[in-house]
């Protein structure tokens, strides 16, 4: 399973971003981690990705009643998807880590910080694709996660 991961697109989708993403082949799924919830559907349509998971972020004022945290079993692995603002991730991921451990998450995919992260901590992958438009760590980015029955691999792609 090859998953495109995007966060913090803030209602700005550039043709150049879509073209860069296309260079990395086809994707089975798109995960959008918020701050423009509706961008998830736009990216999925532009890239012809049929399966979409998305969560609202702190800037998604026009989205009501959507789950702020999703736990999905993908390739038999529990994947936690959230924007991250409810866990104070700009100050550290300790709260998010504690929550993920309590849910037996294999991986946590989140956004909010606008800083990319691809790190295994306490046997859990913590993956933040950064921001496609307003990075705080230098360059715009998105992520690719590949899941097989035996492993999960994350990669950050900088534009």
C-alpha positions in Angstrom: 0.0 0.0 0.0 1.5 3.3 -1.1 0.0 6.4 0.7 0.4 10.0 -0.1 0.4 12.2 3.1 -0.3 15.9 3.0 -1.0 18.4 5.7 -1.4 22.1 6.2 -2.1 23.0 2.6 -4.2 26.0 3.8 -6.4 26.2 0.6 -3.4 26.6 -1.7 -2.9 23.9 -4.3 -0.4 24.8 -6.9 0.0 22.9 -10.3 3.7 22.6 -9.6 3.0 20.7 -6.4 0.6 18.3 -8.2 3.2 17.8 -10.9 5.9 17.0 -8.3 3.7 14.5 -6.6 2.9 12.8 -9.9 6.7 12.2 -10.4 6.4 9.7 -7.5 4.0 7.4 -9.2 0.5 6.2 -8.3 -0.9 6.1 -4.8 -3.4 3.8 -3.3 -4.6 6.2 -0.7 -4.3 9.9 0.4 -4.2 11.0 4.0 -4.7 14.7 4.6 -4.0 15.9 8.2 -5.9 19.1 8.2 -5.7 22.8 7.8 -7.9 22.8 4.9 -9.9 19.7 5.2 -11.5 20.2 1.8 -8.1 20.3 0.1 -7.9 16.5 0.7 -10.7 15.9 -1.7 -9.2 18.4 -4.2 -5.8 16.6 -4.1 -7.4 13.2 -4.4 -9.4 14.3 -7.5 -6.4 15.9 -9.1 -4.2 12.8 -8.6 -6.9 10.3 -9.2 -6.7 8.7 -5.8 -9.8 6.8 -4.8 -9.3 6.2 -1.1 -9.1 9.3 1.2 -8.8 9.8 4.9 -8.8 13.3 6.3 -9.2 15.1 9.6 -9.9 18.8 10.3 -7.3 21.0 11.8 -7.5 24.1 13.9 -8.0 26.4 10.8 -10.9 24.3 9.5 -13.6 26.6 10.8 -16.1 25.6 8.1 -16.0 21.9 9.0 -18.3 20.7 11.8 -19.0 17.3 13.1 -15.9 15.6 11.6 -13.7 13.3 13.6 -10.6 15.1 14.9 -8.9 11.7 15.4 -9.2 8.6 13.2 -7.9 5.2 14.0 -7.8 3.0 10.9 -6.5 -0.5 10.3 -4.4 -0.3 7.2 -2.7 -3.5 6.1 -3.6 -4.9 9.6 -1.7 -2.1 11.3 -3.4 0.5 13.6 -2.8 3.9 12.1 -3.7 7.0 14.1 -4.5 10.1 12.1 -4.9 13.6 13.6 -4.0 17.2 13.0 -2.2 17.3 16.3 -3.4 20.6 17.8 -5.5 18.9 20.5 -2.3 17.3 21.7 -0.1 20.4 21.8 2.3 19.0 19.3 3.9 22.4 18.7 5.4 22.1 22.2 6.3 18.4 21.8 4.7 15.1 21.1 4.6 13.6 24.6 0.8 13.9 24.9 0.3 12.4 21.4 2.8 9.6 22.1 0.9 8.7 25.3 -2.4 8.7 23.5 -1.0 6.5 20.7 0.5 4.0 23.1 -2.9 3.7 24.8 -4.5 3.0 21.5 -1.8 0.4 20.4 -1.0 2.5 17.4 1.6 1.2 15.0 2.0 4.7 13.4 0.8 8.2 14.1 0.3 10.6 11.1 -0.2 14.2 12.1 0.4 17.8 11.0 0.0 21.2 12.7 3.7 22.0 13.2 4.5 22.6 9.6 7.7 20.7 10.3 8.4 17.3 8.7 9.1 14.4 11.0 9.7 10.7 10.1 10.9 9.0 13.3 10.3 5.8 15.2 9.9 6.4 18.9 9.0 3.5 21.3 8.3 1.3 18.3 5.7 3.8 16.9 6.3 5.7 13.6 5.6 9.4 14.1 5.1 10.9 10.7 4.4 14.5 9.9 4.6 15.5 6.2 5.3 19.1 7.0 3.4 21.7 4.9 2.9 21.9 1.2 2.7 25.7 1.3 3.9 27.3 4.6 6.8 25.3 6.0 8.5 26.2 9.2 11.5 24.0 8.6 12.7 25.5 5.3 11.0 23.8 2.3 7.5 22.8 1.3 7.0 19.0 1.6 4.7 16.1 1.5 5.1 12.5 2.6 5.0 9.0 1.3 4.3 6.0 3.5 4.6 2.4 2.2 3.0 -0.3 4.3 3.5 -4.0 3.8 2.5 -6.9 6.0 6.0 -6.8 7.6 6.9 -3.1 7.8 6.1 0.5 7.4 8.4 3.0 5.7 8.0 6.7 5.6 9.7 9.2 3.3 9.6 13.0 3.3 9.7 14.7 -0.1 10.9 18.3 -0.2 9.9 20.5 -3.2 
